[in-house]
Amino acid sequence: MKTTTTTEHDTDPFDAILTGAGYALLYTVYAAALAIKWAVLFPVISAPLAFAVTAGVVFGWSVGVGLGLVALAGIMLWRHRRPEMFERWVTARARTRFLTWWRYTRRWARLLTACNLTIREGDRTFCPRLLSVAVVASSDVVRLRMLAGQSPADFENRAEHLAHAFGADAARVTITGPATVELAFRYGDSLAEVITLPEHRPLPGELGSTDKDAA
């Protein structure tokens, strides 16, 4: 006759608390590192904010709030008076960072694996390294480093697959250096955008010459 023995393992609450505290500390460090990174990338925004927070801690919250409102008004005035400069220093850089993460970084290895552009050795999968991303009006230029054993033809033959994988209308593959590939993804048709040309008004000299020629 067989006897079945059931063993129950009680979870130690102290272990659960330590695990939760460890995850909380990990996420806190990650959030702090991310905040520092964005502060370095956008000093024109982070510097006034840091100054206002410091003033609030030293002189009181009313002073900090006042300086924060003044900084915000200055930033909005800058955006209104110099929109091209604000676009170059703030908006364009933030958009590039977001689109780089949204389109490429967060799913890079998964999509290249789907396009058969990774190499598997045993239990490990090696993926081409993403070097840089340049985002312009209607296209992105992505530079990557090929793996040992890959050839330019591997990427040229998968151009259509890459375009579909990354949600682009088309992709062009160019070899720019030793083991370096440039992928140009086109999103939308820049030639389809309507461009408003300024109204041409003839100068007085032009108008006089036209009337003279007509006479």
PyMOL commands that set and color helices and strands:
alter all, ss='L'
color gray80, all
select helices_A, chain A and resi 13-41+43-59+61-81+83-103+105-114+152-156+159-165+190-192+204-214
alter helices_A, ss='H'
color red, helices_A
select strands_A, chain A and resi 119-121+124-126+129-135+139-145+170-177+180-186
alter strands_A, ss='S'
color yellow, strands_A
deselect
rebuild
show_as cartoon
